Amino acid sequence: MSYHDNSNSIGVIGGATIFAAFLLSGGIARTVGADITIVFTAFLWSCAILVVAGVVCWIVGRAGCVSLSLTGSASLVLIWPSWWKVLDSIAAGDSDKTSLLGSLFSQRDSYSPFPDFGPPVEWYNDSLFKWGVEATLISLLIFCIWRNRRHY
């Protein structure tokens, strides 16, 4: 019988996960035209909140006093504001192609034959949209709390 030390494999798995998150956030940043560091920060914050929510579901859920919908809606309320800077970056066209990280995922600038008539109106960058989505998520959380109390 052999004894295996799993401390190295946990580090490798953690490093591979962070590297995969970096590549995924780089792909997202390249696709939407945002700064990669802002997307990476929002992506890591989202992953951290989801891991904490998963641990809460696993620990508290064993007692049967929390539902997945309640934990998920609470997670969304906490995650959504971290993506506001990504929306700001998309609206500003902050795809930082001069930095080392930005040059790894930069796209070629495409030529447009149409003249520039000024910046378009970005509805997704409006504070009414951001706070409206947050209010909707909070309403969903309140509904899930009410439903959870009614069932238990």
Secondary structure, DSSP 8 states (H G I E B T S, - for coil): ------HHHHHHHHHHHHHHHHHHHHHHHHHHT--HHHHHHHHHHHHHHHHHHHHHHHHHHTTT---HHHHHHHHHHHHGGGGHHHHHHHHHT----SSHHHHHT--------S---S----GGGSHHHHHHHHHHHHHHHHHHHHHHHHH-
